[in-house]
Amino acid sequence: MAEDYVRPPIVALEAPSQRAAIWRFRIVMGLLLTLLVALIAWVAHIIITSGNDTGGTVGGAYQVHVFVTWLR
């Protein structure tokens, strides 16, 4: 019994650029790092200004100091 399937020819492809891969990695990691820093700054801002109706940072800074002291 003969086989009817004909295998397509193997086509050699050029290897992907290593320089492009390095820059793609740098860009993605830079964006992730920027996002992480922005998230940390946003959370710090929320912690510092929470519970402070006057809009100043003195009460919030005191709350952060109390929280950090509590963590010890």
N, C-alpha and C positions, 0 to 999 in steps of 0.2 A: 504494500500500500504506500503510495507516494505522498509526501507531505505537500500541502498547498501553500503553507506560509512561506513568504519570502522576507528574509530579514533586511531592513533598510541598511544602507551603507553607513559605516561609522565615519562621522565627520569630526576632524580635529578642530578644537576651538582654542583660541589664544587664551592663555592664563589671565585671570583678572589682575588688574593693576594693584600692586601692593601699596604704592603711594596713595592711591585713592582709598584703599581700605583703611590705612592709617589716619588719613584726614577725616574720613567718615566716622571713625571711632572717636577721634578728638572732638569733633563737632557734637556728636551725640552725648559724650561724657560731659562736655562743657555745658550743654543745655540742661542735663540732669543735675549737675552741680549748682547751676544758677537757680534752678527750680527748688532744690533743697535749701539753699541759702535764703531764698525768698520766703519759703514756707517757715523756716525757723524765725526769720525776722517778723513775719506776720503773727506767729504764735507768741513771740516775746512781746509784741505790741499789744496783743489781746490781754496777756497776763498783766502787763504794766498798767494798762488803762482800765482794767475791769474793776468795777466797784468804786470808781472815782468819778463822782458827778461834777466836780469842779473843772474837769478838763486838764488839770495839771498832772505832773508825773510824780509829785512828791508822795502822795498816798499810795500810788501804784508801786513805786520803788520800795516803800516801806513794806507793802504786802509781799513783794518778791523777796525782800530780806527775811521776813518772817518765814516764808515758805522754804527758803534755802536753809535757814537755821533749823527748821523742823525736819528737813531731810537728813541733817547730821545726826 
